[in-house]
Amino acid sequence: MTSTLDVSAARSVAFDLLRSVLARHKTFENAMAIHDGFRRLPARDKGFARLIVATTLRRLGQIDGLLDICIEKPLPKAGDAVRDILRLGTAEMLFLGVAPHASVNSAVTLVESRKLTKFKGLTNAVLRRISRDGGEMLAEFPDICNICGWMLAGWIEAFGEQTAARIATASLAEPPLDISVKENPEGWAEKLGARVLPTGTLRRRFEGPLEGMSGFSDGAWWVQDAAAALPAKLLGDVQDRTVVELCAAPGGKTAQLILAKARLTAVDRSETRLGRLKRNLSRLGLSTNLVTADATKWGPPAPVDAVLLDPPCTSTGTIRRHPDILHSKSWAELTKLTALQDRLLAAAVEMLKPGGRLVYCVCSLQPEEGEHRIAKFVESGVPVDLDPIRADEIGGIVDAITTQGELRTLPHHLGDKGGLDGFFAARLIRT
């Protein structure tokens, strides 16, 4: 009988995490946060477990296509867990370059340790075939096989088939670590071994826990994707201007606006999320007026100069960082979210003075949440005009400015520098 001590701790935890996401519908981030075994793993094993699961989630369409060829008969219900072990082993061999014998042996041991002994032979046979023929078989399954139908359809509609395919490929890559600093980006780039992107964001590889990096505990910087750092800049000079930030948590844009010396009120309907924002600001040594409220019903005591609205969305632009999005979002949820986005846009305009600026942004690649929302809003007769965004406001990334003057970053933009999250932003002026 195989002892549980013979099981790879990292792979055992990876199996639990994958099951939490796919079978119990938890977010990947939450699954890692609540798994005691994951927290106790050494840093190297923790990184390996996270990478195996993230790769499996990103490549699940391709992996399942291969497994369907290799598994002659449908697995019984009890075989769902076995399929997840096969998925992890396939991801290791085909996408992470792990030696086949290590992946196969570990998978067989894991099957036995989980009291699924009758599937040992199947596991061994399937993974050995994958190790032998998987590379050639993979040619039948392009990267777009990993993107669910409704999501891909939106990309094709908005950007065309070729660009949608590029987005799919770029979305499957392991992302870099992007950092926003309070001051002296060149100096901190040298200290952190990072480079300064044209947008002003610092970028480096993920290596070890953030807490051990220079300046983190001192509150000198925070993690924020380069694309996510652009919308706050589109408000222009906000020094001594009254600004409301709606749906503000977790606080990256809040920190930017505070440092820009805005007279800021940050609003979020969730006390839990606002608590996280407050903790993030505390580490940075920053503070502002925080309000827990439903932004569709709340209003400032007097009209303000600017509003930054980053409403809830499907977050499909962040698949690189949150690959569980490929499996947790749905068309039904998209429909609910667009209705909420419309209500928040209408409320945001009512908060503005005449001539005030509204920046609407979403970390989504779906046109329904970006281009379609703004077009519908402007055409509805609301007292706003579209204020075109210029490339020089976003570090000269010309490809990220649409013909309508809106911001649309795609995962393959700045591809030679590590890419970007997918973001949409539009700037409106209250008439």
C-alpha positions in Angstrom: 0.0 0.0 0.0 1.4 3.4 -1.0 2.0 5.8 1.9 0.7 9.3 1.7 4.3 10.3 2.5 5.2 9.1 -1.0 2.9 11.6 -2.6 4.4 14.9 -3.9 3.1 17.5 -1.5 3.0 20.2 -4.3 1.0 17.9 -6.6 -1.4 16.8 -3.9 -2.1 20.4 -3.1 -2.4 21.3 -6.8 -5.1 18.5 -7.1 -7.1 20.0 -4.2 -6.9 23.5 -5.7 -8.0 22.4 -9.1 -10.9 20.5 -7.6 -11.9 23.6 -5.6 -12.1 25.7 -8.7 -13.7 23.2 -11.2 -15.9 21.1 -8.9 -16.6 23.5 -6.0 -16.6 26.7 -8.1 -14.3 28.7 -5.9 -12.0 31.4 -7.4 -8.4 30.3 -7.7 -7.3 33.1 -5.4 -9.8 32.1 -2.7 -8.9 28.4 -3.1 -5.2 29.2 -2.4 -6.1 31.5 0.5 -8.1 28.9 2.4 -6.0 25.8 1.8 -3.9 25.2 4.9 -1.6 22.8 3.0 -0.9 25.4 0.3 0.1 28.0 2.9 2.5 25.5 4.6 4.3 24.6 1.4 7.9 25.9 1.0 8.0 28.8 -1.4 9.4 26.7 -4.2 6.7 24.0 -3.9 4.1 26.7 -3.5 5.1 28.3 -6.7 5.1 24.9 -8.5 1.7 24.0 -7.3 0.3 27.4 -8.3 1.9 27.1 -11.7 0.5 23.6 -12.4 -3.0 24.6 -11.6 -2.9 28.0 -13.4 -1.5 26.2 -16.5 -4.2 23.5 -16.3 -6.9 26.2 -16.1 -5.5 28.1 -19.0 -5.1 25.1 -21.2 -8.1 23.1 -20.2 -9.8 23.1 -23.6 -6.7 21.7 -25.3 -6.1 19.2 -22.4 -9.6 17.9 -22.5 -9.5 17.5 -26.2 -6.4 15.3 -25.9 -7.9 13.3 -23.0 -11.1 12.7 -24.9 -9.0 11.0 -27.7 -7.1 8.9 -25.2 -9.9 7.8 -22.9 -12.0 5.3 -24.9 -14.9 5.0 -22.6 -16.6 7.8 -20.6 -15.4 7.8 -17.0 -18.0 7.2 -14.3 -18.9 9.9 -11.8 -16.2 8.7 -9.4 -13.7 9.3 -12.3 -14.1 13.1 -12.2 -11.3 13.3 -9.7 -9.2 11.0 -11.9 -9.8 13.2 -14.9 -8.4 16.2 -12.8 -5.3 14.2 -12.0 -4.9 13.4 -15.7 -5.4 17.1 -16.5 -2.6 18.1 -14.2 -0.2 15.5 -15.5 -0.9 16.5 -19.1 -0.3 20.2 -18.3 3.0 19.3 -16.6 4.3 17.3 -19.6 3.1 19.3 -22.5 3.1 22.9 -21.3 5.6 23.0 -18.4 8.3 20.6 -19.8 8.3 18.3 -16.7 10.0 14.9 -17.4 7.3 12.4 -18.4 8.4 9.7 -15.9 8.1 12.1 -13.0 4.6 13.3 -14.1 3.3 9.8 -14.8 4.6 8.2 -11.6 3.4 11.1 -9.5 -0.1 10.9 -11.1 -0.3 7.2 -10.5 0.8 7.6 -6.9 -1.7 10.4 -6.4 -4.6 8.3 -7.8 -3.7 5.5 -5.3 -3.4 7.9 -2.4 -6.9 9.2 -3.0 -8.4 5.7 -2.9 -8.9 5.5 -6.6 -6.7 2.5 -7.0 -8.9 0.9 -9.7 -7.9 3.8 -12.0 -4.2 3.3 -11.7 -3.8 1.4 -15.0 -5.9 3.9 -16.9 -3.9 6.8 -15.5 -0.6 5.1 -16.4 -1.8 4.2 -19.9 -3.3 7.6 -20.8 -0.4 9.7 -19.5 2.1 7.5 -21.2 0.3 8.0 -24.5 0.2 11.7 -23.9 3.9 11.7 -23.2 4.5 9.8 -26.5 2.0 11.3 -28.9 0.6 14.4 -27.1 2.9 16.9 -28.8 1.8 15.8 -32.3 -1.9 15.5 -31.3 -1.8 19.0 -29.8 -1.6 20.4 -33.4 -5.3 19.6 -33.7 -6.2 22.0 -30.9 -5.2 25.7 -31.3 -5.1 28.1 -28.4 -8.7 29.3 -29.1 -9.9 25.9 -27.9 -9.3 27.1 -24.4 -11.8 30.1 -24.7 -15.5 29.5 -24.2 -17.8 30.2 -27.0 -19.6 33.3 -25.9 -16.4 34.9 -24.8 -14.6 34.2 -28.1 -17.6 35.3 -30.1 -17.4 38.8 -28.5 -13.7 39.0 -29.3 -14.2 38.0 -32.9 -17.1 40.5 -33.3 -15.0 43.4 -31.8 -11.5 42.6 -33.2 -11.8 40.1 -36.0 -10.7 36.4 -36.1 -7.0 37.0 -36.4 -6.8 39.4 -33.5 -9.1 37.2 -31.4 -6.6 34.3 -32.0 -3.7 36.6 -30.9 -5.7 37.6 -27.8 -6.4 33.9 -27.0 -2.7 33.1 -27.2 -1.5 36.1 -25.2 -4.2 35.5 -22.5 -2.6 32.0 -21.8 0.8 33.4 -20.9 2.1 33.7 -17.4 2.0 37.4 -16.6 4.9 39.6 -15.3 4.8 41.5 -12.0 3.7 45.1 -12.5 4.3 47.8 -9.9 3.1 51.3 -9.3 5.4 53.4 -7.2 4.7 56.5 -5.1 7.8 58.3 -6.5 11.1 57.9 -8.2 10.3 55.1 -10.7 13.8 55.0 -12.1 15.3 54.6 -8.7 12.9 51.9 -7.7 13.4 50.1 -11.0 17.1 49.8 -10.2 16.4 48.6 -6.6 13.8 46.0 -7.7 15.6 44.8 -10.9 12.7 46.1 -13.0 12.3 48.2 -16.1 10.1 51.2 -16.6 7.5 50.8 -19.2 6.5 53.7 -21.5 3.4 54.1 -19.3 5.5 54.6 -16.2 4.7 51.2 -14.6 7.6 49.1 -13.3 7.8 45.6 -14.6 9.8 42.5 -13.5 9.4 38.8 -13.1 7.5 37.2 -10.3 10.2 35.8 -7.9 9.3 35.0 -4.3 6.8 36.6 -2.0 6.1 40.3 -2.3 6.7 40.8 1.4 10.4 40.1 1.0 10.9 42.7 -1.8 12.5 46.0 -1.0 10.1 48.8 -0.3 6.9 46.6 0.2 6.7 46.8 4.0 7.7 50.5 3.8 4.7 51.2 1.5 6.8 52.5 -1.4 4.8 50.7 -4.1 1.8 48.5 -4.8 1.0 45.8 -7.4 -1.1 47.1 -10.4 -1.1 45.9 -14.0 0.2 48.5 -16.4 -3.2 48.7 -18.1 -5.1 49.1 -14.8 -2.9 52.1 -14.0 -4.0 54.1 -17.1 -7.7 55.1 -16.4 -6.9 57.3 -13.4 -4.4 59.2 -15.5 -7.2 60.0 -18.0 -8.9 62.3 -15.5 -6.0 64.7 -16.2 -4.7 67.2 -13.5 -6.9 66.5 -10.5 -4.9 68.5 -7.9 -7.3 70.2 -5.5 -10.3 69.0 -7.7 -13.2 67.1 -6.1 -13.2 63.5 -7.4 -15.4 60.5 -6.7 -14.2 57.0 -7.3 -17.0 54.5 -7.6 -16.4 50.7 -7.0 -13.1 51.7 -5.6 -11.7 48.5 -4.0 -9.0 47.1 -3.9 -7.5 50.6 -4.2 -4.8 50.8 -6.8 -6.5 53.7 -8.6 -7.4 55.2 -5.2 -3.7 55.4 -4.3 -3.0 57.1 -7.7 -5.6 59.7 -7.1 -4.5 60.4 -3.6 -0.9 60.9 -4.8 -2.2 63.2 -7.5 -3.6 65.3 -4.6 -7.3 65.0 -5.6 -9.9 65.8 -3.0 -11.1 62.3 -3.2 -14.1 60.3 -2.0 -13.8 56.5 -2.6 -17.0 54.6 -2.7 -17.7 50.8 -2.6 -20.8 48.9 -1.7 -19.0 46.1 0.1 -17.7 46.7 3.6 -15.4 43.7 3.2 -13.8 45.1 0.0 -13.6 48.6 1.4 -11.8 47.1 4.4 -9.3 45.6 2.1 -8.9 49.0 0.4 -8.3 50.6 3.8 -5.6 48.1 4.7 -3.9 48.6 1.4 -3.9 52.4 1.8 -2.6 51.9 5.4 0.4 50.0 4.2 1.1 52.8 1.7 0.7 55.4 4.4 -2.2 57.0 2.6 -5.8 57.9 3.6 -8.9 59.4 2.1 -12.6 59.7 2.7 -14.2 56.2 2.4 -17.9 55.6 1.9 -19.7 52.3 2.1 -22.7 52.7 -0.2 -24.5 51.5 -3.3 -23.3 53.9 -6.0 -26.6 53.7 -7.9 -28.3 55.3 -5.0 -25.6 57.4 -3.3 -24.6 60.9 -4.3 -22.0 63.4 -3.1 -23.2 66.4 -1.1 -22.4 68.7 -4.1 -21.6 68.1 -7.8 -17.9 67.1 -8.3 -15.3 67.9 -10.9 -14.6 64.3 -11.9 -15.8 60.7 -11.4 -13.8 57.5 -12.0 -16.1 54.5 -12.5 -14.6 51.0 -12.6 -17.8 48.8 -12.3 -18.1 45.1 -11.7 -17.4 43.2 -15.0 -16.6 39.8 -16.3 -12.8 40.6 -15.9 -12.0 38.7 -19.1 -9.1 41.0 -19.7 -7.3 39.5 -16.6 -7.3 35.9 -17.7 -3.5 35.9 -17.6 -3.7 36.6 -13.8 -7.0 34.9 -13.0 -7.3 31.8 -15.3 -10.4 30.5 -13.4 -12.3 33.3 -15.2 -12.3 31.0 -18.2 -14.5 28.6 -16.3 -16.4 30.7 -13.8 -18.0 33.4 -16.1 -21.1 33.0 -18.2 -23.3 34.8 -20.7 -26.0 35.1 -18.1 -23.7 36.9 -15.8 -22.5 39.2 -18.5 -26.1 40.2 -19.1 -26.7 41.0 -15.5 -23.4 43.0 -15.3 -24.2 45.2 -18.3 -27.5 46.2 -16.8 -25.6 47.2 -13.6 -23.0 49.1 -15.6 -25.8 51.1 -17.3 -27.2 52.1 -13.9 -23.8 53.1 -12.6 -23.1 55.2 -15.6 -26.4 57.1 -15.2 -25.7 57.7 -11.5 -22.1 58.8 -12.2 -23.2 61.5 -14.7 -25.6 62.9 -12.1 -22.7 63.5 -9.7 -20.8 65.8 -12.1 -20.7 69.5 -12.5 -21.2 70.9 -16.0 -17.9 70.4 -17.7 -16.9 67.7 -15.3 -15.1 64.5 -16.5 -16.2 60.9 -16.2 -13.8 58.1 -17.0 -15.6 54.7 -17.3 -13.3 51.6 -17.4 -13.6 47.8 -17.2 -11.0 45.1 -17.2 -13.0 43.2 -19.8 -12.4 42.2 -23.4 -16.1 41.9 -24.1 -17.5 44.7 -26.3 -20.8 44.4 -24.5 -19.1 45.9 -21.4 -17.0 48.4 -23.2 -17.7 49.9 -26.6 -21.4 48.9 -26.7 -22.0 50.3 -23.2 -20.6 53.7 -24.1 -22.2 53.9 -27.5 -25.6 53.1 -26.1 -25.1 55.6 -23.2 -24.0 58.5 -25.5 -26.8 57.8 -28.0 -29.5 57.7 -25.2 -29.5 61.5 -25.0 -27.7 61.8 -21.6 -26.0 65.2 -21.4 -22.4 64.0 -22.2 -19.9 64.2 -25.0 -17.2 61.7 -25.8 -13.8 63.3 -25.0 -11.2 61.5 -27.2 -8.2 60.0 -25.5 -4.7 60.7 -27.0 -1.9 58.2 -27.3 0.5 60.6 -25.5 -1.7 60.2 -22.4 -1.0 56.5 -22.3 2.7 56.3 -23.0 2.4 56.5 -26.8 0.7 53.2 -27.3 -1.0 54.1 -30.5 -2.5 50.7 -31.1 -4.5 51.1 -27.8 -6.5 54.1 -29.1 -9.7 53.2 -31.1 -11.0 55.2 -34.0 -13.6 56.6 -31.6 -10.9 57.9 -29.3 -11.4 55.3 -26.6 -8.8 53.2 -24.8 -8.7 49.5 -25.7 -5.6 47.6 -24.5 -5.3 44.0 -25.6 -3.1 41.2 -24.0 -0.7 41.2 -26.9 -0.1 45.0 -26.8 3.5 45.6 -25.7 4.0 42.0 -26.4 7.8 42.3 -26.6 7.7 43.7 -23.1 5.4 41.1 -21.5 1.9 42.2 -22.7 -0.9 44.0 -20.9 -4.2 43.1 -19.3 -7.2 43.8 -21.5 -8.8 47.1 -20.5 -11.4 49.4 -22.0 -11.8 53.1 -21.0 -13.8 56.0 -22.3 -13.8 59.7 -21.2 -16.9 61.7 -21.2 -17.6 65.4 -20.5 -20.8 66.5 -18.8 -22.5 69.2 -21.0 
